[in-house]
Amino acid sequence: MEKSLIQLIEVLGYRCLAGQVRTDRMVHWGYVSDLLSDVMGKAQPGMVWITSQVHSNIVAVAALKEVAAIIVVNERQIDPDVLAQAEKEGVVILSSGMPAFETAGRLYAQLKSD
């Protein structure tokens, strides 16, 4: 089942750090990886990408793969330059504040529910 990013933000308590105007995007699934080449090879458009990476390359990969959003885990801080790049590239960056395992589990439960 698809859900909008704004629904997931509200229900799961994510903070939107970049791309607020694009939170109407629909999410159909998620992908969890910190290896950029893995994400480039396996992530699909419309997925949410869960990662602990916070460097500027995540923005480039997210834009290339047309993911609905990046969810950064473990309360990692993102440099303002990376957030500015995300805004420029039209990439939504969310922060969950939880570990990747819990973030993925809660996201899975939401996407599988009716």
Secondary structure as UniProt FT lines:
FT   STRAND          3..4
FT   HELIX           5..12
FT   STRAND          15..18
FT   HELIX           20..22
FT   TURN            23..24
FT   STRAND          26..27
FT   STRAND          29..32
FT   HELIX           36..42
FT   TURN            45..46
FT   STRAND          47..51
FT   HELIX           57..65
FT   STRAND          69..72
FT   TURN            74..75
FT   HELIX           80..89
FT   STRAND          93..95
FT   HELIX           100..112
//
